[in-house]
Amino acid sequence: MVVTSIEDFGGNEKNPKKIKLHCQYDQSIPEDQRFFESTPTGNLEMYVNNPIVLDIMKPGKSFYLDFTEVSQDTCKKT
């Protein structure tokens, strides 16, 4: 996915920023071709206030997005 924009809501530095990403497709890249066959498009919006993440995720940069299933036992509050 590629970062398309980061929206700053102003105020103080603790306010989260909205990061928008979308699927990137380059016909010349075999991996992109395989991905496009099963997931032709997609978007992700997330609100982030972690300075480390905000330093890394910049418009135009690309990232893999991985989904790892979490067991229900792990998700339960103790």
Secondary structure in CASP SS format (residue, H / E / C, confidence):
PFRMAT SS
TARGET T0000
AUTHOR 0000-0000-0000
METHOD secondary structure of the structure
MODEL  1
M C 1.00
V E 1.00
V E 1.00
T E 1.00
S E 1.00
I E 1.00
E E 1.00
D E 1.00
F C 1.00
G C 1.00
G C 1.00
N C 1.00
E C 1.00
K C 1.00
N C 1.00
P C 1.00
K E 1.00
K E 1.00
I E 1.00
K E 1.00
L E 1.00
H E 1.00
C C 1.00
Q C 1.00
Y C 1.00
D C 1.00
Q C 1.00
S C 1.00
I C 1.00
P H 1.00
E H 1.00
D H 1.00
Q H 1.00
R H 1.00
F H 1.00
F H 1.00
E H 1.00
S H 1.00
T C 1.00
P C 1.00
T C 1.00
G C 1.00
N E 1.00
L E 1.00
E E 1.00
M E 1.00
Y E 1.00
V E 1.00
N C 1.00
N C 1.00
P H 1.00
I H 1.00
V H 1.00
L H 1.00
D H 1.00
I H 1.00
M C 1.00
K C 1.00
P C 1.00
G C 1.00
K C 1.00
S E 1.00
F C 1.00
Y C 1.00
L C 1.00
D C 1.00
F C 1.00
T C 1.00
E C 1.00
V C 1.00
S C 1.00
Q H 1.00
D H 1.00
T H 1.00
C H 1.00
K C 1.00
K C 1.00
T C 1.00
END
